[in-house]
Amino acid sequence: MEHLSFTLPSKTAALPKGHTAIAGVVGSGNLEVLLEPGPDPATAHFAIQTSAKGYGEVWQAVLADFAEEYPIGGLQFSINDNAATPAVVALRLRQVLESAQPGTL
Amino acid sequence: MHGADGIRESVTATTRILLMSWNLRQTNRQARLQRGAAHCESPKVVAAAEATSLLESVIEPGDKVCLEGNNQKQADFLAEALSKADPAKLHDLHIVQSCLTLPEHLDLFEQGIARRVDFSFSGPQAARLSRLIEAGKIEVGGIHTYLELYARYFLDLTPRVALVAAEAADASGNLYTGPNTEDTPAIVEATAFNQGIVIAQVNRIEERLPRVDIPGDWVDFVIPSPRPFYIEPLFTRDPAKITETHVLMAMLTIKGIYAEYGVTALNHGIGFNTAAIELLLPTYGESLGLKGKICRHFALNPHPTLIPAIEKGWVEAVQTFGGELGMEAYVAARPDIFPVGRDGTLRSNRAFAQAAGHYACDAFIGASLQIDPQGNSSTAIIGRVAGFGGAPNMGCDARGRRHTSPAWVKAGQEAQSCVNAMPRGRKLVVQMAETFGEKLRPTFVERLDAWKFAESGAFELPPVMVYGDDVTHIVTEEGIANLLLCRTPEEREQAIRGVAGYTPVGLARNREKVKELRERGVIRRPQDLGIRLSDATRDWLAAQDMRDLVRWSGGLYNPPTQFRNW
């Protein structure tokens, strides 16, 4: 397992205080994303556990695009990944955000 | 021409002139038939136990032999019989064959029975073929697309002996090939009318056949085999394995390409991507009001995943390359849709379905293993020589086409770069692939592995399945790149990088240029088409699993054992 963590600037999320959400499952080629409140409204924090080693740069690119496209400041994402492709990662991130604030995406 | 074959042919030509004899092939054929007669129990029937001896007596060293390795059906008993031949009697055979599928097909080369091969597809044997090429145990004349190979059977690669598979024969040698007729008519006609020998393995001998697919006059020997010939259900896809990414790409394709151009006649390449499209027609396609406007004529095998669309009245006709194990009863019950004979069963025909795929289709859509920034696409990756099957024939612009259709004309207009140029149409050739494949292997690469095959001398040219300048669209989970609208090679390259996602090829994109291409509509993201990522769920699939497909078919579809998972 590889452990990665990223803190990225982003516009503050408009989420009810204390809200949590979860998306995905830790199956082969899949990942589980847990969304919780984070400490800093100007940044989003990502803690990743992944079975696919050596993809740090790809995670950086995927998460940076996500943080730029959506307001996720003040949120914390915990990810359990089982070698999902970037396509599936991007999908689950959007799904977890959508389930935390339905209809706003 | 090529080496030993060329010398043999010029020796034959010289002999012909010296002897003032113009029927050498005929004379030779008679000699073979006489030797073969010794193994017959009736004028044409040979017992299974005599199979290898028959082959040793009618085949001669150096012959071109076509062993029916089709995409789906295999003359497996004859392959086994040939692989048991004595290499002292049969050697240096030149195999001309659509598909290298069974282990026996390559055993022939290891044993020194065969030396050279011309073929089209080798999926199941791709890794072993690659090893044999590297070890110098097999000479590859060329990889072909199916229709190209059949064409050469009628010109310069004519089989001297054809070993085919049929459902049934009668005592006169008439053959019933049934739903899996596939390549047989093309192979047998080319062989029979060039003084060749045709040998068929059959599941049974019948007094009266349901219908005659191959006339007995064209068949020399019939061998009832101990077990039915092998068929692979290659085109069956379990809906339970379709992912959200497949659904997303199917939505992009239906809305962004089929609806956009009005694609009514098309071919779907094999795979989960196209299975997802088929299952989305009666649901997502219906929600967009597209029934009757797209997807009416298919050049396609009888895909089980097309059943819901057929049942909902989307499809007018399906022209089949082959059959599909388990679909026989469903197809027989839908004679308005499928090519069903007077006997009530399907007759497939790969040669003509391929011709339809080339000339009569508005669009081809297929997947790939590797795509480069110019759009060239190949399945030849290091360690695997899989060949191409029908893709090169259908995945290319049909420059001989002359009849118009709205999709063909619109694509042609988009491609037209110069106002004064002669207007012409264009076939839509769509490559559909997730940016990362199995085991996170990137689909998009800076340089195809195909180059390495040319550099090593194994192939004269890099083996490319679909050339970049034939590709009109690339669909990935990141969106659609419309290459018809690109005006320079640089724009084309950035359009491709712009949908190559987070692969190294995608990450190397010029962000400014990609942004501009998106503004021009050359690249369209899901959001640009009004598709939200969270909309792409499996709920859109008309069938969620194999059991649903059976239900849709009214119980007529009978999935093969490996798909019976409920």
Boltz contact constraints between the chains, C-beta under 6 A:
constraints:
  - contact:
      token1: [A, 58]
      token2: [B, 502]
      max_distance: 6.0
  - contact:
      token1: [A, 61]
      token2: [B, 502]
      max_distance: 6.0
  - contact:
      token1: [A, 62]
      token2: [B, 502]
      max_distance: 6.0
  - contact:
      token1: [A, 85]
      token2: [B, 436]
      max_distance: 6.0
  - contact:
      token1: [A, 86]
      token2: [B, 501]
      max_distance: 6.0
  - contact:
      token1: [A, 86]
      token2: [B, 502]
      max_distance: 6.0
  - contact:
      token1: [A, 87]
      token2: [B, 245]
      max_distance: 6.0
  - contact:
      token1: [A, 87]
      token2: [B, 434]
      max_distance: 6.0
  - contact:
      token1: [A, 87]
      token2: [B, 477]
      max_distance: 6.0
  - contact:
      token1: [A, 91]
      token2: [B, 533]
      max_distance: 6.0
  - contact:
      token1: [A, 94]
      token2: [B, 533]
      max_distance: 6.0
  - contact:
      token1: [A, 95]
      token2: [B, 534]
      max_distance: 6.0
  - contact:
      token1: [A, 98]
      token2: [B, 534]
      max_distance: 6.0
